[in-house]
Amino acid sequence: MARFTPHRIITRMEMSSFLNSTRNGMVMVMPLLIIGAFSQVFLNFPVSWYQEFLSSVPGSVLAEILHVIYNATIGIISIYITCTISLSYAQINTRQPEFMYGPPLTAVACFLIVSGAAFSEKAFVSFLGVKGIFSAVFAAVISSYLYTFFSGKLPFFTRVYSDGEDSIFVKSIRAIVPATITMAAFSVFTILFIKIFNVSGFQEFTVNIVNYAFKNMGNNIFTALFYLVVLHLFWFFGIHGSYVLEEVTNNIFLVEASAVSASGGALINKTFFDVFVYTGGCGSTLCLLIALILFSRWNSNKRLARTSFFPLIFNINEIMVFGLPLFFNFYFIVPFIAVPLVSALVSYLAIISGLIPPAINPVEWTTPVFVSGWLGTGTFYAVLIQILNLTLGVLIYKPFVKLFDKQKELNMVAKVNQVVGILKESEAKNEPVNLTGMPGFTGNFARSLSADLEKAIENRELEIYYQPQFDNNNECIGVEALLRWNHKIFGFIYPPLIIKIAQETGLIHALEKLIFKTVIDDIPQINEAAGKLIKISINISANTIPLPEFETSLQEITNKPVFKPNQICIEVTEQTALIVNEKTEGIFSRISDMGFLLAIDDFSMGHTSLSYLQSRHFDFLKLDGSLVTGMAKNPRFLDIIGSIMFLSKSLGFKVIAEFVETENQVKQLENMGCVLYQGYLFSPAVPISRLSEAIKAGEHSREQKKEKAEQKRVE
């Protein structure tokens, strides 16, 4: 029975659709957060002459614009989060188009209900900003779940207005019943909650509990540490901790500067937290930013850190908190709480030991670190304590950044395998699939991978491996150039997935051009490895053949000194057959006249393959690997291969068998007249540096296997 370790529990939570939709939804609002964060920076820029300018007549126009932008972004951020989380949940859990707008609209209504905004006209706007984030997350996830659940339980209703009606109208009508039931459930829950606990909503309920917990506590370091734990736990779960603890802050930590000074720093005030604890906002996120830049392997994390840097200097950390995100990110819950505690403890000890004076000078919360230390205490030694806190915070975050990177990599690899599985299933069923156009993670990942592929093509990060081909005399007669992409995160990518992504995103021609260029550069080494001039096969999409620029590029290759006629073989690959007509015959003829060989790849007895036999210009035919591997299980495959061999003799082309892995397969193929082979029995695909070794090993290893088999037969 599997042990439920903390790591296993966190991993399961990380893979849940609830958590993933929450994170994805928060990432979706990043553009608005960035705009709002920068408007907040320019509104609260801690320079006196700048603030005086904003108070002047011309400056007031700028201030009003910044206020409007802030109110339209972060000021109603809970509404945006509700919509994006609900939309993300719908994308992850269903592919039905009508769920792309029904759940988000329902979620907004449910958020207004559960937050209490629908019950109070005066406090309506205050619930829409950061104070309502927890209610937004709760409403988005639960309402989306209920909506999809009720939609599935009411199939009869989906047939109403289904004949001849406008599709948008039909989808709108279908949304009425599940939306009504979901909103009714939220209304009943919220009204009962308000009546039972005699509060205006969840926010007031939380505030009352917190105030009761701190009721009999005094101003000391233990209260301060407990205060920080509670504050950051609230923030971690999406609740506005500063708002919930506002009354506690005013009652306990709003201390006069004279009282703090008289106590020798034993009393702790709000300035103490702003100067020494909230380095980059809640969670001391400036420490996390530095840790991400120094220790994270993911470029996305580094980009997020760089984007967050400017606002974080002024302790505005929404971009980091929402972008990573830190909300509900259990890999960071420990340092998110621990770093502020360590900073508070170190700073408190420095003050009461007399190393630095108490922070009694008023400092704006947006004042950058180091500047705040100097202004708050009037001494440079406070800056040294801030540097110490920053260093300790980075070191505390470091192992958690590495752990987060590792888990993110494992999750992504698992999801890569999921996408590969979808592609393999479509190949097995011979059903087309558009990966980049799919909803949810699959489409997002495919599009992300296409961006990486584009960069890999530009930077020539793709590799070409070569798999030797042998005849029945054990002599190497050629190699096939095979694409390999060793992704820095996912490792080697399934080659058909590379081709599929390239085809869908229009990168296929740039990719094929790179493959040709690499192979041409490798020709001298290939000939040297083989000890002679051998055939080099390159795969080309059937869609590339008719392009005028393809013929032009081939003509340019023939002008290169390394080019020799009848050495490069172009293998035409495509699930959809290239129409063979007078035009394509002319293309094939011109390609042959240039000195290139032509081959049909993955040949079977289907319509796609047989259509190519109308052309007289193909020199080689490569058997579909499934025919070779299936010979042992299905005797009819032997008949199919035999028929293909008969066609080869009649039409004048040679046959190469792929996926040859056993001596028995070689014997069966040889008996049918197939004497050219490629497969693991001889050699896997290898980089150019190992090609000579692979050719020699292929020539000798099979001979040794034959000798052992013959010796065993004699014995």
Secondary structure as UniProt FT lines:
FT   HELIX           6..14
FT   HELIX           17..28
FT   HELIX           30..43
FT   HELIX           48..55
FT   HELIX           57..72
FT   HELIX           74..76
FT   HELIX           77..93
FT   HELIX           97..100
FT   HELIX           102..114
FT   HELIX           117..119
FT   TURN            122..124
FT   HELIX           125..127
FT   HELIX           130..132
FT   HELIX           133..153
FT   HELIX           155..159
FT   TURN            160..161
FT   HELIX           167..197
FT   HELIX           202..213
FT   TURN            214..216
FT   HELIX           221..236
FT   TURN            237..238
FT   HELIX           241..244
FT   HELIX           246..248
FT   HELIX           249..253
FT   HELIX           257..262
FT   TURN            263..265
FT   HELIX           270..272
FT   HELIX           273..277
FT   TURN            279..280
FT   HELIX           282..284
FT   HELIX           285..295
FT   HELIX           299..313
FT   TURN            314..315
FT   HELIX           318..323
FT   TURN            324..325
FT   TURN            327..328
FT   TURN            330..331
FT   HELIX           333..352
FT   TURN            353..354
FT   TURN            365..366
FT   TURN            369..370
FT   HELIX           371..377
FT   HELIX           380..429
FT   HELIX           435..437
FT   HELIX           440..458
FT   TURN            459..460
FT   STRAND          463..471
FT   TURN            472..473
FT   STRAND          476..484
FT   STRAND          486..487
FT   TURN            488..490
FT   STRAND          491..492
FT   HELIX           495..504
FT   TURN            505..506
FT   HELIX           508..530
FT   STRAND          535..541
FT   TURN            542..546
FT   HELIX           548..558
FT   TURN            561..562
FT   TURN            565..567
FT   STRAND          568..573
FT   HELIX           582..594
FT   STRAND          597..603
FT   HELIX           607..612
FT   TURN            613..614
FT   STRAND          620..623
FT   HELIX           625..629
FT   TURN            630..633
FT   HELIX           636..651
FT   STRAND          654..657
FT   HELIX           663..671
FT   TURN            672..673
FT   STRAND          676..677
FT   TURN            680..682
FT   STRAND          686..687
FT   HELIX           688..690
FT   HELIX           691..714
//
